[in-house]
Amino acid sequence: MNKKVHHEGDGLPLFRQIYLRFRDSIKEGRLKPGDRVPSIRALASELHLAQGTVEAAYQLLISEGYLVTRGPAGTVVSPQIKSAPLKPLPIKSEAPQQSLIHTGETPQPLQMGLPALDAFPTKLWNRLAYRALRHSPIDGLIYPDARGHVSLRNAVAGYLGVSRGISCSPGQVFIVAGYRACLDLICRSLLHSGDSCWVEDPGYFATHHFLREAGANLVSVPVDNEGMIVQSGIQRGSDARFAVVTPTHQSPLCVPMSMPRRQSLLAWAHHQQSWIIEDDYDSEYRYLGRPLPALKSLDTYDRVLYCGTFSKVLLPSLRLAYLVVPENLVSRFAQIADTMHSHCPQLWQVTTANFINEGHFARHLKKMRDLYSTRRGLLVDALTSVLGSRLSIDHQVGGMHLVTRLAEGKDDRAIIAKAKSAGLSVHALTNWYLDAPSESGLLLGFTNVKDREQALFLATKLGQTIEN
Ligand SMILES: Cc1ncc(COP(=O)(O)O)c(C=O)c1O
């Protein structure tokens, strides 16, 4: 028997210590009724104990009704046992509590920000993933490159050149686990605590939360129908070190940033030597005319840090996004990425690279653009016929949700609470403001509205929550 184990006990015989570990795990809900426990032989070998010690502990647990034996199916936690629900993890500090954005719950109808889950080419994807698994060379077995897999960095650089007008080398591309991981890498590489940072108002709350947590001083800059009002930013804090913008489809208003605004933002950043973080999260979805080139494509002074994500064009569960940094920052970012070493699974990186390189991505995007255009039309028609003038819909050329306005006096926060009880997942526009909200409205995802009947059903349900 291993002497080391002996000395680590708290004076109790070893079989008793094992008994207590299992008993407490069962009582506290970490082991649930029906869960299988390791065989006596496997556990004895893992813990370097004699089999008789483990057997004595199991016998005691069985005699007290915690475990039952199931013959060849092994030993399991008794299905009759009552376990306590798991205790929630302690909450860090006295930070103000805000409700969690992502809880892994199945989304309700009208949820914004999700791609069409029924239209994802699952069979093809699984085939590519299986192929990547089978052909995994040595680099699939060792510590991966912290900057991302070379195949995906190449594929992203190629895609951005053709589709977004961005000329960059694969060396400038970093693959990270979602947009917030882009922000994380940027903040760890460039942000000093207390740096001022322009953010759009209204704007994406995850950006606001992240930057605040990272120690930035947020300067809210209002948005109109040409995007961020750069002049207001200059008045409120001309010396900011960062500006975060969503120039293709402003989040959440979906308006594109006008060319004069783009130019004045770039000129300000050049003059101030500040950084622009371009969040180009769903630029692929424009239904009228050609997609607008990225702000980064106009960045002759190299002040733009460009963020893109696969969450909207493939699946959010992949947790794959990319960041393009100016050439002169590459080694700094690489150093920090290497320190963080929080990778995206190589399997999904290689599968995504193959999906792009073999032409499936371009076909998928085209298909989704057509599908979303149809689904958007279905929801617009249904809302217009059911709600008429009680809800006005912004005219917008792209995006994945509708921006709608309520009649004066209607409280969007109260409406979304009622909508939630009715099984709808609707966002209140006022929740996206940092300063005093100027307008009340509802943000409605259309990407998963499958047909006319469903659109009418949802519009009717929504109408009832607005009226009550
Ligand atoms: C404005 C905005 N930026 C970026 C993202 C992408 O985030 P992620 O890559 O973490 O899925 C989203 C997703 O909802 C978004 O709304």
The ligand as a MOL file (V3000), in Angstrom:
LIG
                    3D

  0  0  0     0  0            999 V3000
M  V30 BEGIN CTAB
M  V30 COUNTS 16 16 0 0 0
M  V30 BEGIN ATOM
M  V30 1 C -22.4070 43.1900 -31.5090 0
M  V30 2 C -21.8740 41.8170 -31.4460 0
M  V30 3 N -20.5730 41.6080 -31.6250 0
M  V30 4 C -20.0290 40.3730 -31.5970 0
M  V30 5 C -20.8130 39.2820 -31.3700 0
M  V30 6 C -20.1790 37.9130 -31.4260 0
M  V30 7 O -19.8630 37.3690 -30.2420 0
M  V30 8 P -19.2430 35.8980 -30.1540 0
M  V30 9 O -18.1320 35.7990 -31.1430 0
M  V30 10 O -18.7640 35.8360 -28.7500 0
M  V30 11 O -20.3350 34.9400 -30.4260 0
M  V30 12 C -22.1640 39.4270 -31.1420 0
M  V30 13 C -23.0190 38.2710 -30.8400 0
M  V30 14 O -24.1490 38.3490 -30.4780 0
M  V30 15 C -22.7190 40.7330 -31.2040 0
M  V30 16 O -24.0260 40.9340 -31.0340 0
M  V30 END ATOM
M  V30 BEGIN BOND
M  V30 1 1 1 2
M  V30 2 1 2 3
M  V30 3 2 2 15
M  V30 4 2 3 4
M  V30 5 1 4 5
M  V30 6 1 5 6
M  V30 7 2 5 12
M  V30 8 1 6 7
M  V30 9 1 7 8
M  V30 10 2 8 9
M  V30 11 1 8 10
M  V30 12 1 8 11
M  V30 13 1 12 13
M  V30 14 1 12 15
M  V30 15 2 13 14
M  V30 16 1 15 16
M  V30 END BOND
M  V30 END CTAB
M  END
